[in-house]
Amino acid sequence: MATLNREKVAAAVAAITGLTSAQASVLVQEFETTFAGPFAKRLKSLHIKDIIKSKNPYLYRASGIVTCEDLVLRAFNDYVSASVEGYFGPFFESVARIVSGGFKPPGSGEVDLFIQTGDAVRLYVIKSGPKGFNSSSYDKAKRDLDSSEAKLWQDKVKTEKRIAFAYGRRSNTVMKAGIVHLSSRDFWTELSGDEDFYKRLLDACAVMAPLYIADMQAPLGELLQEAHQSFCEDNEINWDKVLRLVSG
């Protein structure tokens, strides 16, 4: 996208979120550098055979897929859906630092955010969502928080420990083993001072979506071209070739 368009995106993000122009510009930049850019780079390295090998051809054929274009689009979208979540976490962490004015010191391990609040420091481990956050995940987060806390205690710095979720239905803020567990809404409210910030962030993501979508068109075209060379003829799928690719 042109620079002017990025400036317009940043202005729209500022208007939606209530952030300053400078903060919104950094947020848009972080969206590209932590999420859209790295994921686009991953997509450019893909080959259609590698994607199709891990898919279920019986499901695809039972779904009524007939054309080569439909097969590639379905497989591509399935791959994106399964892979993209892991690339979004760093963006959530960036937003948290921008909104709060906090930081992540070098060598802080898995503690994602430090915020100075009066004579105390708040330590955050930030999780994208509650899915998959099990007892092992909790134990690791607790160890990371306790480790950072112990280092600060050496300098007689008071601490508050948080495990926070950027999205998902963790409806209550709870305390366990000295650690506050924050729901998505409570987390973004605590950082921004705005009870509706979690809604504003959702709208801001819609404004920034073209920065992500634009980078997906080129790899999709290349995958379709590869498919025509590998297992499609005149936009019709040769399912025998697909099956041999998957099952040998």
N, C-alpha and C positions, 0 to 999 in steps of 0.2 A: 504494500500500500504506500501511497505517496505520503511525504512528511506532513502535508497539509491535512490529510485524512487522519493521521495519528493525532495531530493537534486537536482536531474536531472530536475524536474519540475521547481524548483526555478531558476536554472541556465538558463533554456530556457526562463522563464519569464523575467529575467534580460536582456538577449540578445534581446528579442523582444521590451521591453519597454524602455530600456536605464537606468533603475534603477540600483542602486548599488546591489551587492550580498546580503548585509544585508537587504536592503529595499525589494528586491524580496522575500527573505525568510519570512519576516514579512507579505508580501502581500499574499503569499501562505498559511501561517498559519491563517491569517484572513479569507481567502476564506473558510477554513475548519471550523473555530470556529464561524463565524458569519452567514454562509450560509449552507454549505454542512452538517455539523454536526447537527445543530438544525433541519434542514428539514428531515434528515435521522431519527432522533429520533421521529419526528412526524409520519413519514411513518411506523415505527415499531409498533406504537400504533394503526394502522388502522385495521379494520375488513371488509371483503368484503361485508357483509350484510349492513354495515353502508354506504359504498360507493354506492352500487347498489340502496339503498332506495331512493336516491336523483336523480337517472338517469331516462332517458326516455326509457323504454323498447321497445316502438313502433319505436322510431328512431333507436335504436340499431338493431332491427330485420329488419327494412326497409333498413338498411345499409348492409345487407347481412352477418351479424355475425352468425356463425353456431356453432363453437366449443367453448368449455369452455375456452380454452386458449385465443382465440380471444376476448371473452367477458371480461375476467379479464384484459387483456392487454389494451383494449380500455377504460374500466372504470378507470383503474389505471392511464393511460396517461391523461384522461380527468381531473381526480382529481389533478394530478400534475400540469397540465397547469393552472387550476383555482386557485391553492393554492401557487405555488412556488414564484410568483412575490413578495409577501409580505416579503419573507425571504431574498430577494436579496438586499433590501434597505440598511440594515446595512453594507453589504459588500461595496457598493458604498461609504458610509461614511468613511469606513476604508481606502479605496483606496485614497480618497481625503486627508485624514490626512497624509498618508504615502508619497504621492507625494509632498504635499505642505510643510510638516514640521509643520503643524498647529496642533491644539488640541481642545478637547471639555472639558472645565472645569466642574467639578462636580457641579450639581445644575444649569446648564445652560438652562434647559428646552428643548425646541425644536430647539434651535440654535445649529446646528450640527458642526460648524467649526469656530474657531477663528484663524486668521493669523495676526501676527505682521508685519506691513509694514512701516518701518521708524518710524514716530511719530504717526501713526494711527493703528487702529485695524480693520480688515475686518471681518464682521460677515456674516455667510452663513446659510441659511436654504436650505437643499439639498432635492430635490424631485427626485424620480426615473425617472418619465416621466411625460409629460404634461396631459396624459389622466386622467380625474377625478379632475384635478386642476381647481376648479371653484372659484366663488367669496368668498364662505365660507372658502375655503382652503387659498385663498390669505389673507383674513382678519386675520386668525389665524397666518399665517406666519408673517404678518406685526406686529401684537401684540407682537409676540415673539422677533422679531428683535428690535422693539421699546423699549421693556422692558430691553433687554440686553444693548441696547445703553444708556438708562437712567442710569443704574448702572455705566457704564464706564464714563459717563459725570460727575458723582459725583467726580471722580478722575481726571477730566479734560483731559480725553483721547479722541482723535478724532476717529470717526468711519466712516466706509463705509459699507453699507448694501447690501446684495445680496440674491436673490432667484435664485437658480440654478437647472438645470435639467440634470441628468446624461445621459439621452438618449431622443430621440424624436425630432420632427421637430418644434423646436422653433428657427426659422432661424435668428432672429435679437436680438442683445443686446439692451434692451430698459430701460429707466428710468421712474419710476412712483412713486410718493410720496416719492422721495428721495431714492428709492430702485432700484438698477440695477437688471434687469432680464436677466439671462445668458442662452443662448442656450447651448446644450450639448457640441458642438464643442468649443464654447467660454469659457465655464466653465473649461474644461480639459486643454485648452491652457493657461488660466490664472493661473491655479495651477501648471502646469508642465513647462511652457515656450516652449512647443513643439506643433505646430499646428496639428501634426498628432497623438498626444497621444490618442485621442479617438479611432483611428483605431488600434493603438498598444494594447490598453486595450482589444479590441474585440479579437484580435489574442491571447492575453495572456489567456483569458477565455477559448479558445479552448484547450490550453495546459493544463489547470487545470481541464478540464472536467472529466478526469478519476477519480479524487478525489471525484467527485460528483456521477458519474455513478456507481462506485463500491458499494456505499452504497444503491443503489436502487434494486440490484439483490435479496438480501435476503428477503426483505418484499414482493417483487413480487411473489417469490416462495411460501411464506406462504399464501398469498392471494389465489393463485391458489389451494393450498391444501384445504383451507377452502371452496372454491367454489365447489370442488368435493364432499365435505361432505354435502353441503347445497342445491345446486340446479343443479348439473351436474351428469351425469351418463355416464361412459365410454367416457369422453371428449365431450359428447353431452349435450346441454343445455336443461333442463326441463323448458320451458318457462312458464308453468302454475305456477311453484314454484316462478319463478322470478316475475311474475305478482302479485301473492298473497303477495309477500314481499313488492312490491312497492305500490299496491293499496288496499291490504287487501282482 
